[in-house]
Amino acid sequence: MIDLRGLISKINNRILSVVYSAVTGRVITAVLHVSPNGSGADGSTWARAYQTIQAARDVASTDANDCTLILVAPHGTFYDINTTGDPTWAGNYEIIGTHRIWAAIRNEHASATSVMKFTGKASLKDLAIFQVADEAGVIFTNSGWRVRVCGFDSTGLTGAATSVYLDGSAALTDLGIMEDVLFRGHVSRTKAVHINKSTQNIFKDVVIHECLTGVHIEDGDSDFNQFLNLDIGRSALAIDIDAGNEQHFNGLILHDNTVNVDDEVGDHAWNNIQAELDVSLIPDNFTGVSIATHANANTWTAAPVIVRAAASSTVPFKIVAVLGEGNSAEKFRVRLSADAGATWFDDISIESEVNAQKRQASVAPTATDHIFNKGTQIVGAAKCETGGKTVAIWLNLQKI
């Protein structure tokens, strides 16, 4: 006798695979449904859906040439993975929920060390991951990972843990994407994003609040990651860079953090940072840094003078203004360089008046939007109308 119900389910499943593949451009070889209202039969439809996520994982293909779409319905309370250690997903999976807070996923097993671990290729969307005890959230050990429109809540942690761990320690990972993701953590325990031996990933439109560490980058192979439009606030340390070269940050909002950046490398690109950053005068005295002009009129200083030592630049910083005071009643020009005079990022004009009672200084806001890395040395050169004079300068610095 023909199993008509099973045959219809297979046909429906095949139609869903074809439709989803056509819409998204990603090839899907099978579709499984998860819902607390399902019968648990075979996951082929909502009526026959598996009631737990791990039941779908147990039957999903682990063939490297397959990709299984797992659709997760809302849940009145939460889905409990209830699995010891790291519940490992070894195949290729697209897991999609309904909303970043509508279907909470937890792992409440007493011996759990993470909510989910993916050793194959994986893409997560519209899911809510909740961490308890000291377990990690989601672990990826393969390239091409995706996390979109998800929420991570680790406020219930009782020990230190990471929400998203990109673990390339066994084999370098790369080319992942995190987009439109929210993290709410525990300010004494949560590391929101941990990048270990993972390169050329993109993090876009990410909000991280109340974490011990917002983003942690380690290992010398964790290079060229891009961070676009990140909001990190109310955390102990927003960005911790222990290793890895040429990270790109564009569009950072940093607020109410104990420390914004701890950078041990110092060769990154920083643009468009918004933060409440105090301005300080460098050097902190009334004499400034003296730069002698060339003996000839209208000729630059022969050897640039160090204005800000590399050892003093312990965090990324921005120069928002330059103050200058010439020792002669004439016009001066001062220019500044961050590469020992190979190029000049600022060039200002100062006109001083001198008499027995006063010396007048000029204050010029910089026209540059440069944000300099930790360990950057700033040097200056000057010239004046007649030559053979000196100009004292100060920098107004904003430390990131």
Beta strands, then each sheet from edge to edge (+ up, - down):
strand 1: 30-34
strand 2: 68-72
strand 3: 79-80
strand 4: 88-89
strand 5: 93-96
strand 6: 104-106
strand 7: 114-118
strand 8: 122-125
strand 9: 128-133
strand 10: 136-140
strand 11: 146-148
strand 12: 151-157
strand 13: 161-167
strand 14: 173-174
strand 15: 177-184
strand 16: 190-196
strand 17: 198-199
strand 18: 202-209
strand 19: 213-218
strand 20: 226-233
strand 21: 237-241
strand 22: 248-255
strand 23: 259-263
strand 24: 269-275
strand 25: 279-282
strand 26: 289-292
strand 27: 305-308
strand 28: 317-326
strand 29: 331-337
strand 30: 346-351
strand 31: 362-365
strand 32: 378-384
strand 33: 390-399
sheet 1: 1+ 2+ 5+ 8+ 11+ 15+ 12+ 9+ 6+ 3+
sheet 2: 1+ 2+ 5+ 8+ 11+ 15+ 18+ 20+ 22+ 24+
sheet 3: 4+ 7+ 10+ 13+ 16+ 19+ 21+ 23+
sheet 4: 14+ 17+
sheet 5: 25+ 33- 26+
sheet 6: 25+ 33- 28+ 31-
sheet 7: 27+ 32- 29+ 30-
end
